[in-house]
Amino acid sequence: MIKLRLKAGSAALAALLAAGVFSPAMAERAPGRLVAAGVVVANATREALACTAALAHWNAVALGTAPPGARLAVALRQDPATGALYLLNAAGRPMALETLWCEASGWRTALPLARRAGAVADGAVFACRAEGAHGLACRAEP
């Protein structure tokens, strides 16, 4: 059993716990249960493409920048039972992935990552292209 010590001003966390939206068990994932679910981002724009992972607990991690025509590989892990995605931190602990987004020329878009139980697609490729006045779009390649 995990005990959480709530600090003053943590009413939001207390409300999430009470509502069952967040549980301490969500924070613990044994790396042995996770499988590789890496993605590749292909930069089909004329600008450098910078990608970032938004993690649980309001953290963001810069994943790298791909010059025009290049690809950026991102090593993710997935819980096959739930479909949840994780990025391993420097200590090898899984950090829950909220969103993976890429940006170029002031435009930002999220990658449409599969998060279904049993749907693990290691090596999925997403091509990011400029979409005129609509900015940037990253779509899965077949």
Accessible surface in RSA format (square Angstrom, percent):
REM  Atomic radii and reference values for relative SASA: ProtOr
REM  Chains: A
REM  Algorithm: Lee & Richards
REM  Probe-radius: 1.40
REM  Slices: 20
REM RES _ NUM      All-atoms   Total-Side   Main-Chain    Non-polar    All polar
REM                ABS   REL    ABS   REL    ABS   REL    ABS   REL    ABS   REL
RES MET A   1   221.97 115.0 134.30  88.9  87.67 208.7 115.89  98.5 106.08 140.5
RES ILE A   2    66.87  38.1  50.10  37.3  16.76  40.4  53.49  38.5  13.37  36.3
RES LYS A   3   180.64  88.1 151.25  92.8  29.38  70.0  98.39  88.6  82.25  87.6
RES LEU A   4    79.00  44.0  49.27  35.2  29.74  74.8  51.07  35.9  27.94  75.2
RES ARG A   5   220.33  92.5 190.87  97.3  29.46  70.1  72.38  98.9 147.95  89.7
RES LEU A   6    76.81  42.8  49.58  35.5  27.23  68.4  50.07  35.2  26.74  72.0
RES LYS A   7   160.97  78.5 149.82  91.9  11.15  26.5  98.35  88.5  62.61  66.7
RES ALA A   8   112.78 103.7  69.94 107.9  42.84  97.5  82.44 116.1  30.34  80.4
RES GLY A   9    83.88 103.4   0.00   N/A  83.88 103.4  40.71 111.7  43.17  96.7
RES SER A  10    28.77  24.3  19.97  26.6   8.81  20.3  24.17  51.5   4.60   6.5
RES ALA A  11    77.49  71.2  66.56 102.7  10.92  24.9  73.02 102.8   4.46  11.8
RES ALA A  12    76.80  70.6  64.84 100.1  11.96  27.2  73.10 102.9   3.70   9.8
RES LEU A  13    60.90  33.9  57.85  41.4   3.05   7.7  59.16  41.5   1.74   4.7
RES ALA A  14    37.64  34.6  32.33  49.9   5.31  12.1  33.80  47.6   3.85  10.2
RES ALA A  15    61.14  56.2  49.66  76.6  11.49  26.1  57.92  81.6   3.23   8.6
RES LEU A  16    69.89  38.9  69.48  49.7   0.41   1.0  69.89  49.1   0.00   0.0
RES LEU A  17    50.15  27.9  33.55  24.0  16.60  41.7  33.82  23.7  16.33  43.9
RES ALA A  18    96.04  88.3  50.90  78.5  45.14 102.7  64.44  90.8  31.60  83.7
RES ALA A  19    75.05  69.0  35.58  54.9  39.48  89.8  48.12  67.8  26.93  71.3
RES GLY A  20    55.36  68.3   0.00   N/A  55.36  68.3  31.01  85.1  24.35  54.5
RES VAL A  21    93.23  61.3  77.44  70.1  15.78  38.0  84.58  73.5   8.64  23.4
RES PHE A  22    39.66  19.8  37.96  23.5   1.70   4.4  37.96  23.0   1.70   4.9
RES SER A  23    39.29  33.2  38.90  51.9   0.39   0.9  32.10  68.3   7.19  10.1
RES PRO A  24    37.70  27.5  36.11  32.9   1.60   5.8  37.62  31.1   0.08   0.5
RES ALA A  25    68.44  62.9  59.14  91.3   9.30  21.2  64.56  90.9   3.88  10.3
RES MET A  26    89.04  46.1  79.39  52.5   9.65  23.0  65.70  55.9  23.34  30.9
RES ALA A  27    52.32  48.1  29.12  44.9  23.21  52.8  38.28  53.9  14.05  37.2
RES GLU A  28   101.35  58.2  91.55  69.3   9.80  23.3  26.69  51.6  74.67  61.0
RES ARG A  29    51.16  21.5  39.64  20.2  11.53  27.4   3.23   4.4  47.93  29.0
RES ALA A  30    57.28  52.7  46.22  71.3  11.07  25.2  52.37  73.7   4.92  13.0
RES PRO A  31    75.57  55.1  65.74  59.9   9.83  35.7  66.13  54.6   9.44  58.6
RES GLY A  32    79.94  98.6   0.00   N/A  79.94  98.6  45.12 123.8  34.82  78.0
RES ARG A  33   122.60  51.5 108.83  55.5  13.77  32.8  54.03  73.8  68.56  41.6
RES LEU A  34    15.17   8.4   0.69   0.5  14.48  36.4   0.69   0.5  14.48  39.0
RES VAL A  35    59.53  39.2  55.01  49.8   4.52  10.9  59.53  51.7   0.00   0.0
RES ALA A  36    49.30  45.3  39.31  60.7   9.99  22.7  39.31  55.4   9.99  26.5
RES ALA A  37     5.29   4.9   3.33   5.1   1.96   4.5   3.33   4.7   1.96   5.2
RES GLY A  38    11.94  14.7   0.00   N/A  11.94  14.7  11.41  31.3   0.53   1.2
RES VAL A  39     8.08   5.3   6.34   5.7   1.74   4.2   6.34   5.5   1.74   4.7
RES VAL A  40    31.29  20.6  31.29  28.3   0.00   0.0  31.29  27.2   0.00   0.0
RES VAL A  41     0.05   0.0   0.05   0.0   0.00   0.0   0.05   0.0   0.00   0.0
RES ALA A  42    12.93  11.9  12.93  20.0   0.00   0.0  12.93  18.2   0.00   0.0
RES ASN A  43     3.74   2.6   0.00   0.0   3.74   9.0   0.38   0.9   3.36   3.2
RES ALA A  44    55.49  51.0  22.52  34.7  32.98  75.0  32.96  46.4  22.53  59.7
RES THR A  45    14.42  10.3   3.92   4.0  10.50  25.0   7.80  10.5   6.62  10.0
RES ARG A  46   223.31  93.8 200.94 102.4  22.37  53.3  75.06 102.6 148.26  89.9
RES GLU A  47    87.79  50.4  85.58  64.7   2.21   5.3  15.07  29.1  72.72  59.4
RES ALA A  48    55.30  50.8  41.88  64.6  13.42  30.5  41.88  59.0  13.42  35.6
RES LEU A  49     0.12   0.1   0.12   0.1   0.00   0.0   0.12   0.1   0.00   0.0
RES ALA A  50    36.59  33.6  36.48  56.3   0.11   0.3  36.48  51.4   0.11   0.3
RES CYS A  51     1.86   1.4   0.32   0.4   1.55   3.6   0.00   0.0   1.86   2.0
RES THR A  52    20.64  14.7  20.64  20.9   0.00   0.0   8.22  11.0  12.42  18.8
RES ALA A  53     0.00   0.0   0.00   0.0   0.00   0.0   0.00   0.0   0.00   0.0
RES ALA A  54    21.04  19.3  21.04  32.5   0.00   0.0  21.04  29.6   0.00   0.0
RES LEU A  55     9.33   5.2   5.60   4.0   3.73   9.4   5.60   3.9   3.73  10.0
RES ALA A  56    20.47  18.8  17.54  27.1   2.93   6.7  20.17  28.4   0.30   0.8
RES HIS A  57   103.67  56.7  85.16  59.2  18.51  47.4  53.93  55.6  49.74  57.9
RES TRP A  58   235.13  94.4 196.09  94.9  39.04  91.7 177.47  94.6  57.67  93.6
RES ASN A  59    67.39  46.5  61.63  59.6   5.75  13.9  13.78  33.2  53.61  51.8
RES ALA A  60    68.48  63.0  36.60  56.5  31.88  72.5  36.82  51.9  31.66  83.9
RES VAL A  61    58.77  38.7  55.38  50.1   3.39   8.2  58.77  51.1   0.00   0.0
RES ALA A  62    89.53  82.3  62.89  97.0  26.64  60.6  62.91  88.6  26.61  70.5
RES LEU A  63    38.96  21.7  11.73   8.4  27.23  68.5  15.47  10.9  23.49  63.2
RES GLY A  64    27.99  34.5   0.00   N/A  27.99  34.5  26.21  71.9   1.77   4.0
RES THR A  65    81.40  57.9  55.54  56.3  25.86  61.6  34.43  46.2  46.96  71.0
RES ALA A  66     1.99   1.8   0.32   0.5   1.66   3.8   1.99   2.8   0.00   0.0
RES PRO A  67    77.02  56.1  76.64  69.9   0.37   1.4  77.02  63.6   0.00   0.0
RES PRO A  68    69.60  50.7  49.01  44.7  20.59  74.8  49.01  40.5  20.59 128.0
RES GLY A  69    70.42  86.8   0.00   N/A  70.42  86.8  36.46 100.0  33.96  76.1
RES ALA A  70    32.11  29.5  23.62  36.5   8.48  19.3  31.58  44.5   0.53   1.4
RES ARG A  71   143.79  60.4 114.00  58.1  29.78  70.9  44.76  61.2  99.03  60.0
RES LEU A  72    26.84  14.9  25.87  18.5   0.97   2.4  26.84  18.9   0.00   0.0
RES ALA A  73    82.29  75.7  56.71  87.5  25.58  58.2  56.83  80.0  25.46  67.5
RES VAL A  74     7.15   4.7   2.36   2.1   4.79  11.5   5.77   5.0   1.39   3.8
RES ALA A  75    70.69  65.0  53.80  83.0  16.89  38.4  58.58  82.5  12.10  32.1
RES LEU A  76     0.43   0.2   0.34   0.2   0.09   0.2   0.43   0.3   0.00   0.0
RES ARG A  77    71.00  29.8  71.00  36.2   0.00   0.0   5.76   7.9  65.24  39.5
RES GLN A  78     2.69   1.5   2.69   2.0   0.00   0.0   0.12   0.3   2.57   1.9
RES ASP A  79     1.52   1.1   1.52   1.5   0.00   0.0   0.00   0.0   1.52   1.5
RES PRO A  80    47.77  34.8  43.79  39.9   3.97  14.4  44.13  36.4   3.64  22.6
RES ALA A  81    73.09  67.2  43.34  66.9  29.75  67.7  54.55  76.8  18.54  49.1
RES THR A  82    69.75  49.6  46.69  47.3  23.06  55.0  51.65  69.4  18.11  27.4
RES GLY A  83     0.32   0.4   0.00   N/A   0.32   0.4   0.32   0.9   0.00   0.0
RES ALA A  84    32.78  30.1  25.94  40.0   6.84  15.6  32.20  45.3   0.58   1.5
RES LEU A  85     7.19   4.0   5.22   3.7   1.97   4.9   5.22   3.7   1.97   5.3
RES TYR A  86     8.53   4.0   8.53   4.9   0.00   0.0   3.65   2.7   4.88   6.0
RES LEU A  87    21.33  11.9  21.21  15.2   0.11   0.3  21.21  14.9   0.11   0.3
RES LEU A  88    60.73  33.8  42.57  30.5  18.16  45.6  42.58  29.9  18.15  48.8
RES ASN A  89    58.29  40.2  41.28  39.9  17.01  41.0  29.29  70.5  29.00  28.0
RES ALA A  90   121.18 111.4  69.45 107.2  51.73 117.7  83.38 117.4  37.80 100.1
RES ALA A  91    85.84  78.9  45.78  70.6  40.06  91.1  58.31  82.1  27.52  72.9
RES GLY A  92    32.36  39.9   0.00   N/A  32.36  39.9  25.36  69.6   7.00  15.7
RES ARG A  93   143.91  60.4 143.81  73.3   0.10   0.2  43.62  59.6 100.30  60.8
RES PRO A  94    20.30  14.8   7.43   6.8  12.86  46.8   7.43   6.1  12.86  80.0
RES MET A  95    48.88  25.3  46.86  31.0   2.02   4.8  36.62  31.1  12.26  16.2
RES ALA A  96    35.08  32.3  30.13  46.5   4.95  11.3  30.13  42.4   4.95  13.1
RES LEU A  97     6.42   3.6   0.00   0.0   6.42  16.1   0.00   0.0   6.42  17.3
RES GLU A  98    99.96  57.4  84.73  64.1  15.23  36.3  24.72  47.8  75.24  61.4
RES THR A  99    46.50  33.1  44.70  45.3   1.80   4.3  20.93  28.1  25.57  38.7
RES LEU A 100     0.34   0.2   0.00   0.0   0.34   0.9   0.00   0.0   0.34   0.9
RES TRP A 101    37.78  15.2  37.78  18.3   0.00   0.0  37.78  20.1   0.00   0.0
RES CYS A 102     0.00   0.0   0.00   0.0   0.00   0.0   0.00   0.0   0.00   0.0
RES GLU A 103    55.67  32.0  53.70  40.6   1.97   4.7  11.70  22.6  43.97  35.9
RES ALA A 104    10.15   9.3   2.90   4.5   7.25  16.5   8.36  11.8   1.79   4.7
RES SER A 105    78.88  66.7  35.73  47.7  43.15  99.4  48.30 102.9  30.58  42.8
RES GLY A 106    82.21 101.4   0.00   N/A  82.21 101.4  40.14 110.1  42.07  94.2
RES TRP A 107   122.31  49.1 121.50  58.8   0.82   1.9 100.36  53.5  21.95  35.6
RES ARG A 108   144.41  60.6 113.90  58.1  30.51  72.6  36.53  49.9 107.88  65.4
RES THR A 109    28.80  20.5  22.34  22.7   6.45  15.4   8.64  11.6  20.16  30.5
RES ALA A 110    53.48  49.2  37.64  58.1  15.84  36.0  37.64  53.0  15.84  42.0
RES LEU A 111     8.99   5.0   0.00   0.0   8.99  22.6   0.07   0.1   8.92  24.0
RES PRO A 112    83.12  60.6  56.89  51.9  26.23  95.4  70.97  58.6  12.16  75.6
RES LEU A 113    23.82  13.3   4.95   3.5  18.87  47.4   5.20   3.7  18.62  50.1
RES ALA A 114    40.68  37.4  24.91  38.4  15.77  35.9  31.34  44.1   9.34  24.7
RES ARG A 115    94.08  39.5  72.65  37.0  21.43  51.0  44.91  61.4  49.16  29.8
RES ARG A 116   155.34  65.2 150.96  77.0   4.38  10.4  72.71  99.4  82.64  50.1
RES ALA A 117    65.33  60.1  38.96  60.1  26.37  60.0  39.26  55.3  26.07  69.1
RES GLY A 118    64.09  79.0   0.00   N/A  64.09  79.0  32.68  89.7  31.41  70.3
RES ALA A 119    25.63  23.6  14.76  22.8  10.87  24.7  24.49  34.5   1.14   3.0
RES VAL A 120    55.43  36.5  25.67  23.2  29.76  71.7  25.67  22.3  29.76  80.7
RES ALA A 121    56.67  52.1  43.84  67.7  12.83  29.2  50.74  71.5   5.94  15.7
RES ASP A 122    92.45  64.8  61.53  61.2  30.93  73.1  18.77  44.2  73.68  73.5
RES GLY A 123    41.01  50.6   0.00   N/A  41.01  50.6  26.56  72.9  14.45  32.4
RES ALA A 124    29.82  27.4  18.35  28.3  11.47  26.1  29.24  41.2   0.58   1.5
RES VAL A 125    32.28  21.2  28.97  26.2   3.31   8.0  28.97  25.2   3.31   9.0
RES PHE A 126     6.88   3.4   6.88   4.3   0.00   0.0   6.88   4.2   0.00   0.0
RES ALA A 127     2.38   2.2   1.25   1.9   1.13   2.6   1.25   1.8   1.13   3.0
RES CYS A 128     0.00   0.0   0.00   0.0   0.00   0.0   0.00   0.0   0.00   0.0
RES ARG A 129   115.04  48.3 115.04  58.6   0.00   0.0  40.87  55.9  74.18  45.0
RES ALA A 130    73.66  67.7  52.03  80.3  21.63  49.2  52.21  73.5  21.45  56.8
RES GLU A 131    56.69  32.5  44.66  33.8  12.02  28.6  16.09  31.1  40.60  33.1
RES GLY A 132    67.29  83.0   0.00   N/A  67.29  83.0  46.15 126.7  21.14  47.3
RES ALA A 133    94.30  86.7  60.87  93.9  33.43  76.0  71.79 101.1  22.51  59.6
RES HIS A 134   155.11  84.8 132.08  91.8  23.03  58.9  86.27  88.9  68.85  80.1
RES GLY A 135     3.04   3.7   0.00   N/A   3.04   3.7   0.44   1.2   2.60   5.8
RES LEU A 136    16.54   9.2   3.49   2.5  13.06  32.8   3.49   2.5  13.06  35.1
RES ALA A 137    15.71  14.4  13.56  20.9   2.16   4.9  14.52  20.4   1.19   3.2
RES CYS A 138     6.58   5.0   0.00   0.0   6.58  15.5   0.00   0.0   6.58   7.1
RES ARG A 139   136.13  57.2 135.31  69.0   0.82   1.9  60.72  83.0  75.41  45.7
RES ALA A 140    64.53  59.3  41.14  63.5  23.39  53.2  41.14  57.9  23.39  62.0
RES GLU A 141    66.46  38.2  49.05  37.1  17.41  41.5  18.95  36.7  47.50  38.8
RES PRO A 142   181.37 132.2 107.49  98.0  73.88 268.6 148.32 122.5  33.05 205.4
END  Absolute sums over single chains surface
CHAIN  1 A     8537.3       6166.6       2370.7       5199.6       3337.7
END  Absolute sums over all chains
TOTAL          8537.3       6166.6       2370.7       5199.6       3337.7
